[in-house]
Amino acid sequence: MVAPMVWGILLIIAGVLAVLMPEIAALATTLVFAWLLILGGVSEIAYSVHTRKEIGFGWKLASGIVTLLLGIAIVLFPLAGVASLGLLVGSFLLVGGVARTVLAVHSRGRRGWGWILFDGLLSIVLAVLIAIGWPRSSVPVIGVLSGLWLLTTGIWRIVYRHRPVQVKPSLA
């Protein structure tokens, strides 16, 4: 029971530091992402070689090589990686915002549709702000988002308790 509490506190401290130093957080996030791509690329290549007699060997191998090279490129040019991640986040916000706005319009009149509309429009505004300031906006976007994620993850690890739910017997 102590380990989740300690882990949560460490995550909160890391989250606060990331929000206070978004440049370092953005660089660290980008490098973690790059090493995950490298690991994924090596795994894809190994899998394609292992299954080389199956259909699609060339495509699996090409996918692994591209993933590996992308990871290596980000390790070698991390600032370009930060900018790319910022653009990717902005793109996801834009596409998701448009989809939620359309969903809200189609759900008009239902309970909670205004929250969907608010979420969609807020996502679109954030995407536009990222695009206007890109690539400079990538550092604070990636750094602060990473910090907020660390903070919320730390908080739920502290608050969440691993206890079974007590179910009261029904009279039925």
N, C-alpha and C positions, 0 to 999 in steps of 0.2 A: 504494500500500500504506500510505502514511502517513495519507491522508485518513480511512480507516475507523478507524484508531487514535485520531486526534485527535477525530473525531466521537464515538467511544465514550467517551473521557475526558470530553468535554463533557457527554454524556448522564449519565454517572455523577455528575459534579459537580451537575448539575441535579437528579438523583434524590435525592442526599443532601440538598440544599437543600430539596427538596419534602417529604421526610420530616421534616426539622427545622422547616419552616414550612408545615404542612398548610393553614393558612388561605389563604395566598397561592397555594399550588398548587391548592387547590379552586376558588378564584376564577378563576385562569388557565385551568384545565381547563374550567370552565363557560363562560367567555367564548369559548374556542376552539370548543366545542360549539355555542354560540349562533351564531357567525359561520358555521359549517358549515351550520347550519339555514337561515340567511339565504341563503347561496350556493345551497343546494339548492332552497329555495323559489323564488328568482329563476329558476333553471334549469328547474324544473318549470313555472312560468308561461310562460316562453319556449317550452318544448317544447309545451305545450298550445295556445298561440296558433299555433305553426308547424303543428301537426297538427289544427287546429280543424275541418276537414271530416271527420275520422274519428270513429268511434263513441267515446263517452265523453269528449268534449271538456269538458263541464261538470264531471265528476268529476276529471279531470286538473287543470283550472284551480282547482277548490276545494281539492284536495290541495296544490297549490303555494301558494295563498294562506294556508292554515292553517299550512303549514311555515314560510313567511316570517313570519307573525305570531307564531308560537311563538318563532322566533329573535329577533325584535325584542323580545318580552316578556322573554326571558331577559337580553338586553343591558340593558334598562331596569330590571329587577328581578333582579340576579344572585344575591342571597341566596336568593330563591325558587327560582332555577335550581339552586343548590347543593343545596337541600333536595329538589328534585324528582329530581335525579340520584342522591342518596343513597337515596331511596325506590325508584328504578328498579333500582339495583344490588342492594338488599335483595330486591326482587321476583325478579330473575333468580337470585340465590343460593337463594332459597326454592324456586322452581319447579325449578331444576336439581338442587338437593339432594334434593327429593322424587323426581324422576325417577331419579337415580342410586341412591337407597336402594331403590326398587322394582326397578331393574335388578339390584342386588346380591342382593336376596332371591330373584329368579328365577334368578340365576347361582350360588346357593349350592352349594358343593362343587367349583366350577371353580377352577382356579389363579388367584389374584389377586382373587377376589371380595371378600375382606376389605378390600382397598384401595379398591374401589369403594364399599363400605359406609362406610368411614371418610370418604372424600371427600364422600359424600352427607350423612352426619350432621354433619360439620364445616360444610358449606355451610348446613344448616338452622340450626345453632347461631349462625353468623355473621349469618344473616338475622334471627333472633329478637333478637340483641343490637342490630342496627341498628334494628329496629322499636321496641324498648324505649326507646332513646335518641333516636328521631327526633323532631324535625328536627335536634337538636343534634349527633347522631352523624354527620350528613351531611358536615360539614366535615372531620373526621379521616378518615372513610372515603374520600371522594373525594381528599383531599390525599395520604394515605399510599398509596393504590392507584396514583395517578398517579406518585408518587415511586418505588414499587417497580417499576412498569412501566419508567420511565426507567432505573433501575439495571440491571435485567435486560437491557434492550435495549442499553445501553452495554457491558455485560459480553460479550454474544455478539458484538457488533461488534468488540471487541478480540480475542476468542478465535478467532473464525471466520477461516479462511484460504481465500482464493479460489484454491486450487490444484486441478488435476485429480487425481482419484484414480488411483493407479498400480495397474493390474490385472495380476496375475501370470498368465502363460499357464498353462493347465491341461495336465495330461499326458494327458487323455482323447482 
